[in-house]
Amino acid sequence: MAEPTLEREHRLAGTHRLIPPEATVARVRGLMPLMGITRVANVTGLDTIGIPVVMVIRPNARSLSVSQGKGSELAAAQASGLMEAIELYHAEHIQLPLKLATFNELRFTHRMVDVTALPRLSVSQFHGHFRTLWIEGRNLFDGGSTWVPYEMVHMDYTLPLPPGSGSFLMSSSGLASGNHPLEALRHALCELIERDATTLFRFSNEEVRSLRRVDPSTVDEPGCRALLERYARAGVEAGIWETTSDVGVAAFSCIIVDADPNPQRPIGPMGGMGCHPSRAVALSRALTEAAQSRLTVITGARDDVRHLGPQNSEEELEAARRMRDRLVAEPRVRSFQDAPDFQGCSLEEDRAFLLERLLAAGLREAVVVDLTRSPFGIPVVRVIVPGLEPLNDIPGYVPGRRARERLSETAP
């Protein structure tokens, strides 16, 4: 499949893409049967908000059998969902060479990632003589070969897990696909920066967090304004916080909840996150992801999220009311224009900007593993940035250096 050329991006509402989303959908549609994708379901109408959300079904998946996609338009949501399913498929079926060895066996003959800065599980038994699988990646700063734990790259969660599993955090963070390798790389880096920023924001004290509440009237980007208007028309309160960290790439968090919670349809608060060099794209991602999160719970199609039911309806209703009261009462003091904004003219400029921001924050290593498979021709990468924090609500999370420093700042 021919790769799109690096021409100027299509800058649609809430997204920067090398080709229009309709072209992405057409490009990958023929690959759906090969990757076990049986259905792309438009579930937008199951909620009242109207922000497009789709589910992409892979019944024989080795991780999540349902992927989600969201966007300001249906085609963008379809492209988002399909690409998420495709990248998961690639990470479930890795065919690259692996090495089964201890860190100490490899470190004198191979360039190894800084394992001390990787997110470990609370039950991790990793040490220099612990035998595990490693996979080769490329350092984004100098292009050199770097070996990383396979556990942090693959998404094949079928049992038994590969030898040495249970040391490092396994998640889909940093796994991304795109219409071009640089587009996939940008998405992966932004996702990792977003997770780090979100965790550091959560660990900030209440005073700091309250000063990051964004006044929606300062949002001047038409696509984001249209999303906020959809929430308002649906009777849904939307709270926005700028979560940008010292990395300096725009990041936002959004919480939505019914303005008048319905006892017959109790839906608790739902959230979304977004990060991108462009602050408008970052905010759009947070706003659309919140709608996606809500529909994920409403549909009950995911095994990794809680489901609504009579047993927790009162709890959901009370949580919705508490959050509604908070969103209404809390001052909105930050301007959307306070967030950093970088408008690169190309994917290469965005890549250089993101790596420059990581270096400025003292993060001097970023490794990419190319998972692209030639029969498909869809660029897929897994990126690992030692030192960045994962989401703190992942089971087994242990605070890293950046999180510990933030927690020490908030300690009494």
Secondary structure, DSSP 8 states (H G I E B T S, - for coil): ---------EEETTEEESS-HHHHHHHHHTTTGGGT--EEEE-GGGSSS---EEEEE-TT-SS-SEEEEE-SSHHHHHHHHHHHHHHHHHHHS--S-EEEEEHHHHTTTS-B--GGGS-B-TT----TT-EEEEEEEEETTT--EEEEEGGGT-----SS--TT-SSB---STTEEE-SSHHHHHHHHHHHHHHHHHHHHHHTS-HHHHHTTBB-GGG---HHHHHHHHHHHHTTEEEEEEE---TT---EEEEEEEESS--TTS----EEEEEE-SSHHHHHHHHHHHHHHHHHHHHHT--TTS----GGGHHHHHHHHHHHHHHHHHS---B-GGGS-----SSHHHHHHHHHHHHHHTT----EEEE---TTT---EEEEE-TT----TTSTT----HHHHHHHHHH--
